[in-house]
Amino acid sequence: MGFPDILLRGYRNFMERRFIHERCRYRTLAEDGQAPHTLVIACCDSRSAPETIFDCGPGELFVVRNVANMVPPYEPDGHFHATSAALEYAIQVLKIENIVVMGHGRCGGIKAALDPAAEPLSPGDFIGRWMALLQPAAAQIKGTHLMTQGERQTALERVSIRNSINNLRTFPYVCALEEQGKVRVHGAWFDISTGELWVMDDRTGDFRRPDADGIGMTEESPPNTASERVRASA
């Protein structure tokens, strides 16, 4: 079997349409190196690509993606830590200005965290072990019987973002640079079904929809349904 035709066709379209208009930009990036303004920690999910959602070109975002867009706590223990390595490079070498933890709706990893008794996908149970980072919060939310399954899912997706931000601040250099005002940490949640982006309020931890036209935060009216109340408060 050869290389996938669908990817070769996509590459051909890229060269004929986008690259031809951004040739100079790519050449500059190759010669001068990258200087992205933002590190985005996102999910592997193919439906929530940060470069597409934020309409960014080459060289603008430094993106690390893993299952459920999680950040583990700072653990300099000699083991393998891919997300921590990317964070270290973004902060220490690229000197990025912003860190965004971006979750999304209908996340498979979050669904797995809410069902820890499910059969592992393989003997290694890599997803189960990874999602164990969220087990205390997942257990608490799963025990809330006033919520539907969909409401629990959305709630944990947003709690997970706040949890990852708390873990980010266990990294000494992140904490120090944030206190100095040299790095800002943000949370966001993307609704795949509607295209809505919800941004976490730095002060309260609540999620609000930004005003796409005015590039600011909109004041949300009180939610009417139980599902909307969970989405607004999670």
Secondary structure, DSSP 8 states (H G I E B T S, - for coil): --S-HHHHHHHHHIIIIIIHHSHHHHHHHHHH----SEEEEEES-TT--HHHHTT--TTTEEEEEEGGG-------SSS--HHHHHHHHHHHTS--SEEEEEEETT-HHHHHHT-TTS--SSTT-HHHHHHGGGHHHHHHHHT-TTS-HHHHHHHHHHHHHHHHHHHHTTSHHHHHHHHTTS-EEEEEEE-TTT--EEEE-TTT--EE-EETTTTEE-------SHHHHHHHH-
